[in-house]
Amino acid sequence: MKNINASPPEMYHSEIREKFRSFLDKNNLSKFCAEQKKLANFTTIKCGGKADFFFSPKKVSDLEKTFCFILQNNLPYKILGNGSNVLISDYPLKEIVISIKDIPRYLNIEGSFISISANCDINYLINRAKMQNLGGLSFLAGIPANIGGIIKMNAGAFNQNISTFIEIVEVITKNGRENIPAKEINFQYRNAEFPMKKFIIISAKLNLEKMDKEKINQNIIKHIAIRKEKQEFNKRTFGSVFRNGTDYYSAKLIEMCGLKGKSINGAQISTKHANFIINQNGASANDIYQLICLARNRVRHKFNIDLISEVEFWGDFENETYKDKDK
């Protein structure tokens, strides 16, 4: 598979660069945009190349103005949250990368309802809610993700999903800021389909469960302990690479293919949980990509099952160059 997210042609991209630079200059936003920005440290897997433009505003109004301009002018873009489910190519990324990491975070509690900015960490939410005897989210404890990403992929574990607790999601679209009721969002397994295709999540309102603080704490400790025992914890990973099916666990299929511990240069399939890939020692994005392709191909060959990736692939990737001699 080659160029799975092919970049714009160079001549077209030159026009994009000039148009975007001109917009930034006219609106006094150039100070929030870096060119040729290294992206590896903005992902949990800690690899990847540079972005032509890395836009990280400090106000929602500037984010709104810029995103509306991007959509109205049909400019290519990517939204970078916590970077926990994205593999960024080693080659230069032509899309405008938008980050909300520098926008002020907030969390407000009224009764059982919590309003929270999309760039808040899920573990911060869980612990702040616990202090007000609000629980229900401990199944997400220990996951390295922000609220926006948690909602976009309808994150879940232990037969629970974040969608259960969502009331409203605030987004920016080509028309500006909009509030989307949860009933208008099609929540699926590891995905959330919004009424519009192009948007940025900027905040959400959740309705949590009234619970005893000690009970919440016990649940948090229990779920983190399970993750530490069965998964790679505090290492350079995406979390799960592939979705589970209705009648199979991806980790089990990969393990049955004999791939636990398999390495390609600095990338390794975990010996603890076969649906995790670890950047052990300076792995390139291509090393990790080849390992993902190997796992997918081996499972397809052995079980006739096409694993579906939870990881997004940004930019251009090489053909599957690893020669699988054991297939």
ABEGO torsion letter per residue (X at the ends): XBGABBBBBAAAAAAAAAAAAAAAAAAGAAAABBBGBBAAAABAAGBEBBBABBBBBABAAAAAAAAAAAAAAGBBBBBBBAGAABBBBABBBABBBBBAAABBBBBBBBEABBBBBAABBAAAAAAAAAAAGBBGAAAABGBBBBAAAAAAAGBBBGGBBAAAABABBBBBBAAEBBBBBAAABBBBBGBBBBABABBBBABBBBBBBBBBAAAAAAAAAAAAAAAAAABBBGBBBAEBABBBBAABBAAAAAAAAGABGBBBEABBBBAABAABBBBABGBBAAAAAAAAAAAAAAAAAAAGBBBBBABBBBEBBBBBABBBAAX
